[in-house]
Amino acid sequence: MTERIKITDIKLLTLKVVEELGTLEPAWDVGGQMRMQRGGGSVVEVHTDRGVTGIGPGIAPALLPALKQHLVGQDPFDTERHLKVLGYYAGGSYRGCAGIDIALWDVIGKVSGQPLYKLWGGGRDRIPAYASMVRLSTPEERADLAVELSGQGWKAMKLRIHHEEMAEDIRTVAMVREAVGDDMDLLVDANQAQSAGGWQPGVLWDYKRALHTALALQDMGCGWLEEPLSRYAFDDLARLNAELDMTIAGGENNRGLHEFVQMVKQDVYDLLQPEGMVTGGLTSLLKIGTLAELFGKQIAPHHGGRQLGTVAHAHLVASWDHSPYLELLHEPPIGDYKHGFSALLNPLVVEDDGCVPLPEGAGLGVEIDRDLIVETA
């Protein structure tokens, strides 16, 4: 019998901020500020007795003692066991335990000598990416940017459309469509599922606005409408979906596998968008990907917080035949997607055909710039 590999330690690395780039007001958090920088953040490491170390997005430092207690001495391949332990501490946030799950899969890939997408049966080593906008902005600015992105090779962009007036939303999409014609796939995000309750920053859509907007977008040939109603309005979402020919997408803020089961059974969305940093990592997303396939749905994970989360999502997209795109937050200049990978020695790059080549190394296939480490816990 082959001797099992064991986890020997878990470390949290704090990375130096190389450059402060400024802030953006996210469309999904009106009045808030999203800090843009090169470098910064943190990375979690899972060490093993084979000298193999896995990396993942950082976790809240307060979680470290409990995670060490539960995971040190365990086999990193026991992903189902670890999912239950991590689920207790996950918290459904970007600082929860998803980074540990991703790091465990990085170990598994490295020990197996395969990139994760190959380990999961993927046959694509290049995947299409879409430029995901951060701000609402103006119709004129979005049209100009769309022309610029198209010229760089991007084949798809996602617009945020929840202005005060529906007419401004429609004008935004119409101007972008006129500017780029059929050269780009236009995806649209209403950002109506940020809150689990009945309030969130910005404009709240009712069913009438969602339907009328969707019908207009459908006429303009948009690829999908994302989260047009609140997070748990499953009955109304299913009703809306039944009235339309265009794709309705969502799920980035939903945490549990049971929620996605209910979504597909009710035909709430045509395309699922689970977020690995919210659901607790890759182990959960693999299950949701299978669920989507069983019910004839597409799947395109939410952006993953850039850095290692997005790299992990790239491997998932490459392993799924029913996944059309990788999401990359891209709001140039200060929100350029490249800044989001600045802590990596071999970052993801969108080439002039709009596709991202998958990393060639085992596991996640990327390395952090260790010169940026300023503290280890």
Sequence and secondary structure as in RCSB ss.txt:
>XXXX:A:sequence
MTERIKITDIKLLTLKVVEELGTLEPAWDVGGQMRMQRGGGSVVEVHTDRGVTGIGPGIAPALLPALKQHLVGQD
PFDTERHLKVLGYYAGGSYRGCAGIDIALWDVIGKVSGQPLYKLWGGGRDRIPAYASMVRLSTPEERADLAVELS
GQGWKAMKLRIHHEEMAEDIRTVAMVREAVGDDMDLLVDANQAQSAGGWQPGVLWDYKRALHTALALQDMGCGWL
EEPLSRYAFDDLARLNAELDMTIAGGENNRGLHEFVQMVKQDVYDLLQPEGMVTGGLTSLLKIGTLAELFGKQIA
PHHGGRQLGTVAHAHLVASWDHSPYLELLHEPPIGDYKHGFSALLNPLVVEDDGCVPLPEGAGLGVEIDRDLIVE
TA
>XXXX:A:secstr
      EEEEEEEEE EEEEEEEE  TTSTT  EEEEEE SEEEEEEETTS EEEEE   GGGHHHHHHHHTTS 
TT HHHHHHHHHHH TTSTTSTHHHHHHHHHHHHHHHTSBHHHHTT   SEEEEEEE  S   HHHHHHHHHHHH
HHT  EEEEE   SSHHHHHHHHHHHHHHHTTSSEEEEE    S SSS  SS    HHHHHHHHHHHHHTT SEE
E  S TT HHHHHHHHHT SSEEEE TT   HHHHHHHHHHT  SEE   HHHHTSHHHHHHHHHHHHHTT EE 
   TTSHHHHHHHHHHHHH TT   EEEE BTTTB GGGGGTTBSS     TTSEEE   SSBT   B GGGEEE
E 
